[in-house]
Amino acid sequence: MPQLNFIIPNWPAPANVKALQTTRIGGVSHAPYASLNLGAHVNDDPIAVAKNRQLLSLYLPSEPVWVNQVHGVEVIDAAKSSCLQNADASFTTKPNVVCVTMTADCLPVLLCDKSGSVVAAVHAGWRGLCDGAIEAAVNKLAVDKREILAWLGPAIGPKAFEVGDEVREQFIAKDAQAETAFKANGNKWLGDIYTIARQRLNNLSVTQIYGGSINENFCTYTDEARFFSFRRDNATGRMASLIWLAS
């Protein structure tokens, strides 16, 4: 059986909050999806994807509530939803319901509260990040925002995310402090989506933020051995960031 390789979030979540971050290592898919591709929408062999998800299921209490990510801000209650609803975030207060987001450069954000009463998974591609996917998810959690912890998973790093003026201007139009997250790179800009995520979380009074490019070496673009990257490879797989409440 292939040996899966996980990243366990390094954050002070309560004991009943469980979380896993997959890498590309340990599955059965062939190049360019080698090897633990969990995305069923990227033209990989469906049988290989099903096998990869089966391998992952050995580490989970139930089948993840997979969503159809559309780079928006819709948030669903995973315990009341069927798989493949259009959404870019899910939350739950029910034990053994697994929230998941899939990425390959976009930013995965996992959320929980200090008492372990609620968890959420957020897909924050640049469009969703700009338009308020993180805010939408945080606002769905019926807890004091100061009690929320956030973990930022593997995403394209600040030395690799090159964008034009139009992307930078959209972020600054939403929040002026985003200007500090962009550095000139010729006639383009290098954007730091981790910094923008922290700014957005701080604006919501969420200050306990872990993971990301400051604390971890998580650049999907540069770490080809561990991570899928759409911008680097175009045809590629997807990693999963998963979180649930243990019973």
Secondary structure, 3 states (H helix, E strand, C coil): CCCCCEECCCCCCCCCEEEEEECCCCCCCCCCCCCCCCCCCCCCCHHHHHHHHHHHHCCCCCCCCCEECCCCCCEEEHHHCCCCEECCEEEECCECCCEEEEECCCEEEEEEECCCCCEEEEEECHHHHHHCHHHHHHHHCCCCHHHEEEEECCECCCCCCEECHHHHHHHHHHCHHHHHHEEEECCEEEECHHHHHHHHHHHCCCCEEEEHHHHCCCECCCCCCCCCCHHHHCCCCCEEEEEEECC
